[in-house]
């Protein structure tokens, strides 16, 4: 999956809503240049925050919040996927506590059955 596809899928799984915008419009809001933000009205900034999901692939705090949405029954599946994403070795199992946000994002999406292989 492409990074933005992952980010949007996790956001939707966590309850974010693009408010009916199509993918191109959502990407425009996500990629809004920082120098433009001061020129936007307060109301538009509030709208931007609502449309701008966290950067799950690079932010461990955001992934921690996403992980908290998993039900107890799916935590074991999530840890198994995380282990596989990291390489399935005994060291990786112990090392899952050091998993990157990107690795956690992939495991999260695989746990929920939302992961799509590239080109499919």
TITORDREN-561601 format. One record per residue (C-alpha): residue in one letter; x, y, z. Coordinates in steps of 0.1 Angstrom, whole numbers. Layout:
N
guti r:a | X:X | Y:Y | Z:Z;
...
END
This chain:
120
guti r:x | X:0 | Y:0 | Z:0;
guti r:x | X:11 | Y:35 | Z:-7;
guti r:x | X:18 | Y:56 | Z:25;
guti r:x | X:-12 | Y:79 | Z:20;
guti r:x | X:-35 | Y:49 | Z:14;
guti r:x | X:-22 | Y:34 | Z:47;
guti r:x | X:-27 | Y:67 | Z:65;
guti r:x | X:-63 | Y:72 | Z:53;
guti r:x | X:-72 | Y:35 | Z:60;
guti r:x | X:-59 | Y:38 | Z:96;
guti r:x | X:-76 | Y:71 | Z:101;
guti r:x | X:-110 | Y:57 | Z:89;
guti r:x | X:-105 | Y:26 | Z:111;
guti r:x | X:-100 | Y:50 | Z:140;
guti r:x | X:-132 | Y:69 | Z:132;
guti r:x | X:-119 | Y:98 | Z:111;
guti r:x | X:-142 | Y:109 | Z:83;
guti r:x | X:-132 | Y:128 | Z:52;
guti r:x | X:-166 | Y:145 | Z:53;
guti r:x | X:-175 | Y:133 | Z:18;
guti r:x | X:-143 | Y:146 | Z:1;
guti r:x | X:-128 | Y:124 | Z:-26;
guti r:x | X:-93 | Y:110 | Z:-23;
guti r:x | X:-78 | Y:138 | Z:-44;
guti r:x | X:-93 | Y:165 | Z:-21;
guti r:x | X:-82 | Y:147 | Z:10;
guti r:x | X:-47 | Y:145 | Z:-3;
guti r:x | X:-47 | Y:182 | Z:-11;
guti r:x | X:-56 | Y:190 | Z:25;
guti r:x | X:-30 | Y:165 | Z:39;
guti r:x | X:-2 | Y:180 | Z:17;
guti r:x | X:-11 | Y:217 | Z:23;
guti r:x | X:22 | Y:236 | Z:24;
guti r:x | X:30 | Y:249 | Z:59;
guti r:x | X:36 | Y:285 | Z:46;
guti r:x | X:0 | Y:286 | Z:34;
guti r:x | X:-14 | Y:278 | Z:69;
guti r:x | X:-10 | Y:314 | Z:84;
guti r:x | X:-30 | Y:328 | Z:54;
guti r:x | X:-60 | Y:305 | Z:62;
guti r:x | X:-89 | Y:318 | Z:83;
guti r:x | X:-95 | Y:304 | Z:118;
guti r:x | X:-126 | Y:285 | Z:106;
guti r:x | X:-106 | Y:270 | Z:77;
guti r:x | X:-78 | Y:259 | Z:101;
guti r:x | X:-104 | Y:241 | Z:123;
guti r:x | X:-117 | Y:224 | Z:91;
guti r:x | X:-81 | Y:215 | Z:82;
guti r:x | X:-75 | Y:199 | Z:116;
guti r:x | X:-107 | Y:178 | Z:112;
guti r:x | X:-96 | Y:166 | Z:77;
guti r:x | X:-59 | Y:161 | Z:86;
guti r:x | X:-55 | Y:128 | Z:102;
guti r:x | X:-23 | Y:120 | Z:122;
guti r:x | X:8 | Y:109 | Z:105;
guti r:x | X:5 | Y:73 | Z:116;
guti r:x | X:35 | Y:61 | Z:96;
guti r:x | X:60 | Y:84 | Z:112;
guti r:x | X:45 | Y:92 | Z:146;
guti r:x | X:47 | Y:66 | Z:174;
guti r:x | X:22 | Y:86 | Z:195;
guti r:x | X:-4 | Y:85 | Z:167;
guti r:x | X:1 | Y:47 | Z:163;
guti r:x | X:-2 | Y:43 | Z:201;
guti r:x | X:-36 | Y:60 | Z:199;
guti r:x | X:-46 | Y:38 | Z:170;
guti r:x | X:-34 | Y:7 | Z:189;
guti r:x | X:-57 | Y:16 | Z:217;
guti r:x | X:-87 | Y:12 | Z:194;
guti r:x | X:-80 | Y:-25 | Z:190;
guti r:x | X:-102 | Y:-49 | Z:210;
guti r:x | X:-86 | Y:-72 | Z:235;
guti r:x | X:-94 | Y:-102 | Z:212;
guti r:x | X:-73 | Y:-87 | Z:183;
guti r:x | X:-42 | Y:-77 | Z:203;
guti r:x | X:-27 | Y:-112 | Z:200;
guti r:x | X:-33 | Y:-110 | Z:162;
guti r:x | X:-17 | Y:-76 | Z:161;
guti r:x | X:14 | Y:-87 | Z:180;
guti r:x | X:17 | Y:-117 | Z:157;
guti r:x | X:15 | Y:-94 | Z:126;
guti r:x | X:40 | Y:-70 | Z:142;
guti r:x | X:64 | Y:-99 | Z:147;
guti r:x | X:60 | Y:-110 | Z:111;
guti r:x | X:65 | Y:-75 | Z:98;
guti r:x | X:97 | Y:-72 | Z:118;
guti r:x | X:110 | Y:-106 | Z:104;
guti r:x | X:96 | Y:-134 | Z:126;
guti r:x | X:128 | Y:-140 | Z:145;
guti r:x | X:130 | Y:-145 | Z:183;
guti r:x | X:149 | Y:-113 | Z:185;
guti r:x | X:121 | Y:-95 | Z:166;
guti r:x | X:95 | Y:-108 | Z:190;
guti r:x | X:113 | Y:-92 | Z:219;
guti r:x | X:121 | Y:-62 | Z:198;
guti r:x | X:85 | Y:-55 | Z:189;
guti r:x | X:87 | Y:-29 | Z:217;
guti r:x | X:111 | Y:-10 | Z:194;
guti r:x | X:89 | Y:-13 | Z:163;
guti r:x | X:87 | Y:18 | Z:141;
guti r:x | X:55 | Y:37 | Z:135;
guti r:x | X:56 | Y:24 | Z:99;
guti r:x | X:59 | Y:-12 | Z:111;
guti r:x | X:31 | Y:-8 | Z:136;
guti r:x | X:9 | Y:8 | Z:109;
guti r:x | X:14 | Y:-22 | Z:86;
guti r:x | X:7 | Y:-47 | Z:114;
guti r:x | X:-24 | Y:-27 | Z:124;
guti r:x | X:-38 | Y:-27 | Z:89;
guti r:x | X:-31 | Y:-64 | Z:85;
guti r:x | X:-48 | Y:-72 | Z:118;
guti r:x | X:-79 | Y:-55 | Z:106;
guti r:x | X:-78 | Y:-71 | Z:72;
guti r:x | X:-73 | Y:-37 | Z:55;
guti r:x | X:-38 | Y:-42 | Z:41;
guti r:x | X:-36 | Y:-43 | Z:3;
guti r:x | X:-6 | Y:-56 | Z:-16;
guti r:x | X:9 | Y:-32 | Z:-41;
guti r:x | X:-5 | Y:-36 | Z:-76;
guti r:x | X:-37 | Y:-54 | Z:-65;
END
